[in-house]
Amino acid sequence: MVPSFCRPSRVVVDLEAIRHNVSEEKKRIGIEKELFAVVKANGYGHGAVQVAKAAIEAGATGLAVSNLDEALELRRANIVEPILVLSYVSIEFVPLAIANDITLTATNLDWIKDLNNIVNQPIKIHLKIDSGMGRVGLNDIDEMKEANQILKSNSLINFEGLFTHFAKADSLDTSYVVLQQERFTKAIDIFGRDIKYIHASNSALALWHDAWESNLVRFGVAMYGMNPSGTEVKEPFILKQALTLETEITHVKQLEQGEKVGYGITYETSEKEWIATLPIGYADGLVRKYQGFEVLVNGKKMPIVGRICMDQCMIKLDEKLPVGTKVTIFGYDGEQFNSIQSGAEYVETINYEVTCILTDRLPRVYLR
Ligand SMILES: *Cc1c(COP(=O)(O)O)cnc(C)c1O
């Protein structure tokens, strides 16, 4: 989908908020620890390149993404900082990673053996340990020992990182964190502590578990100003939401009592009502479940009425307003604020998903 610039619906990203969230976290973790900004999935929907640059300005010393294409996008934008691909990359793409100075993650023993056989130029590798996420990484002690031997005996392999990922660091119940810590400690004992980067912290572990056994924080959701736990655990400093989703009224009319609105005629006016149309719909990521969610118009809350269509939706106004009136779906409107979290709760998901599913049709506009 092409970004639709000739339409007033857009995502506005406040890069000052990104810089605030990064520099506050940098202050907390101290100068001996590094922070890599996680900008996978187009920077959680915010735009990977712009967010990456803002994070670097604020003190991030590297970037993390989920796949090689995302890493290459950053290199094409002339970003020179280290870039770590966090998950599996097929061995056939190793030369492409090397050519672009991208750090890859070793996720299983066979891949390490293959790498050992084919590598003919220096490559930076981080090894992933599965300490209880059950996703990727080594979880067997014998395999770890074998991996250690291979990684350290091939001089072309720069084995510069050892890491794991926590499955439940965003909860008041810390028992699973303790279990994963124990397992990762055993792994570190095998590989030794003289590896350049040992890292375990996503946002949640960094915010609430003091970036344990780690000299590098992989800072994702909190950088965008969203609490990784939703509302369960309180953030240690103010996280500023970077994303605003806004549009404008494109049509206004008054409907008589008993008139219907939208597909399936799920909404009926209970009196004479002013109904406005917005040029945004589920093809933008405003999923149909947002029916009934209250958006902000002139500092007041107005509900989405009727089913959300692919490209449009309708809201109920409390008075007649002109076409072109600004509507804020997420973000500030005067004193009123719609958090991403409130949207996530409304559609029964997590804040991460709300921003990730905003599609390319919405232009991204940046506030310096
Ligand atoms: C996505 C991801 C992160 C960042 O997680 P947040 O919860 O957004 O901070 C860190 N590490 C890995 C391996 C990830 O996949």
The ligand as an SDF file (V2000), in Angstrom:
LIG
                    3D

 15 15  0  0  0  0  0  0  0  0999 V2000
   11.4100   -7.5720   20.5980 C   0  0  0  0  0  0  0  0  0  0  0  0
   12.5680   -8.0140   21.3750 C   0  0  0  0  0  0  0  0  0  0  0  0
   13.1160   -7.1720   22.3530 C   0  0  0  0  0  0  0  0  0  0  0  0
   12.4830   -5.8730   22.7680 C   0  0  0  0  0  0  0  0  0  0  0  0
   11.3890   -6.1590   23.6140 O   0  0  0  0  0  0  0  0  0  0  0  0
   10.5540   -5.0100   24.3100 P   0  0  0  0  0  0  0  0  0  0  0  0
    9.6150   -5.7330   25.1980 O   0  0  0  0  0  0  0  0  0  0  0  0
    9.8330   -4.2950   23.2080 O   0  0  0  0  0  0  0  0  0  0  0  0
   11.5130   -4.1330   25.0130 O   0  0  0  0  0  0  0  0  0  0  0  0
   14.2680   -7.5880   22.9940 C   0  0  0  0  0  0  0  0  0  0  0  0
   14.8410   -8.7720   22.6970 N   0  0  0  0  0  0  0  0  0  0  0  0
   14.3300   -9.6140   21.7770 C   0  0  0  0  0  0  0  0  0  0  0  0
   15.0150  -10.9080   21.5060 C   0  0  0  0  0  0  0  0  0  0  0  0
   13.1720   -9.2690   21.1000 C   0  0  0  0  0  0  0  0  0  0  0  0
   12.6590  -10.1110   20.2010 O   0  0  0  0  0  0  0  0  0  0  0  0
  1  2  1  0
  2  3  1  0
  2 14  2  0
  3  4  1  0
  3 10  2  0
  4  5  1  0
  5  6  1  0
  6  7  2  0
  6  8  1  0
  6  9  1  0
 10 11  1  0
 11 12  2  0
 12 13  1  0
 12 14  1  0
 14 15  1  0
M  END
$$$$
